[in-house]
């Protein structure tokens, strides 16, 4: 078992392994896990995510959902433009996107055979039959 004790005053993280002192590490950045400041830095850091995105976006903690009503080809192109802008924003802000959780999902009564073809950071966003957001399967 590995446990970590953080000394906030001296910015040191002490790592114990099997109840033995394993390593003392100087902490040069970050917020201690479990502190009252923990939930604050990331939302402040991504506060400008709205910039150049002309569609609905709902960020929560370290994830977000982007959605748009698609009625015609122009709506599809606008959504792709927003995804391109989001990718550029992530690169500018040095934020890595975990593509394992990225999915394109459409909600319609009728099943359509043509696949969705959205891209984010030059990677195709896979179409999913369902996706999970805030613990709810959509």
N, C-alpha and C positions, 0 to 999 in steps of 0.2 A: 504494500500500500504506500502510495506517495502522498504526502501532505505538504502544504506550503503555508508558512507563516510570514505575513508581511508586516514589516516595521515601517509604518507610514512616515514617521518623524525622520528616520535616517534613510529612507528609500532603499531598503534592503529586503530581498525576498530570501527566506531560508527554506530550503527544501529538505524534507526528511524522507528517507526510504527505509522501510522496515524498522521504524523507531530509532534509526541512526542518522546523525547529521550527514547529509549527502553533499550539499553545496550551499554556499552563500552567494547570492547574485545581486549586484548593484542594479537597481531599477532606474532606467534613464527616461522612461516615458510611460504613459498610460494611466489608467485609473484603477485603483485596487478593486478586485472583484468583491461584490457585496457591499461596497460603500454607498452612501446616499448620493454620491455624484455619478455612480455607474450608469444609470439610464439617461443622463443628460448629454454627454459629449457627442454621441453618434447623431441624434436628431439635430443638434446644432450644426454639426459638420455637413449634413446632407440637406440643410435648410433651403439651399438654392436649387434643389433637384427639379423644381417646377420650371426653371428657366428654359425657354425654347421648347417646351412640351405643351402642345395644343390639344390635349386630350385629358381624360380623367385619370388621375394617379392617386393612389391611396397608400402612402408609406406607413409602416408600422414596425417599430423596433428596427431590425436589420433586413427587412424585406419590404416589397411593395407589389402592388397589383396595378396594372395599367389596362384600361378598358375603353372601348369606344363602340358606339352603335354603328354598324356597317350596313349601309343601304345601297351603296354603289361603289364603283371602282375608285372614285375620288377619295372616299372614306378610307379605303384600303391603303392608298398611296399616302394619305395624311398620317395614318397610324404607323406606317413604315418610316416616314420622316421623323416622327416622334421617337421611334426606337433608335434611329440613327443618331438623333440629338442626345438621347439618353446614353448611348454608347460613348459618344464624344465627351459628355459630361463625366462619365466614369473614368475615362482615360485622363482627362484634365485634373481630376481630383484624386487620382491614384487609388481608385476603388476597384477591387477585383470582383467580378460578377461570377457567382457559382452557377454554372450552366446546368448542373444536375437538377436544380429546382426550377428552371425556366420552362414554361409550357405555354403553348398557344391553345386557347379553348374557345369554341364557339357555342353559343346557346341559341338553338333553333328548334322548332317543332319538327320540321322536315330534315331528313338526313341528306347532306350534300356530298357528292362524290369527289368534287375537286378539293385537293388538300390546301391547307393554309400554307403560305410561303413567306413567313416573316423571318427577318434576320436581325440579330443584335450583335454588334461587334464582329461582323463578318461570319458569325456562326448561325446556322439555321436553328430557329426555335422549334423544337419538336411539338407536334400536335398531340394533345392528350385527351383521352375520353373523360377524364376527370382531373381535378387539381385540388390541392389542399391550401386553404387560406385561413389563417387564424384558427386552426383546428377544425374547420368546417370543410367537408368535401363538396366541391362544386362540380 
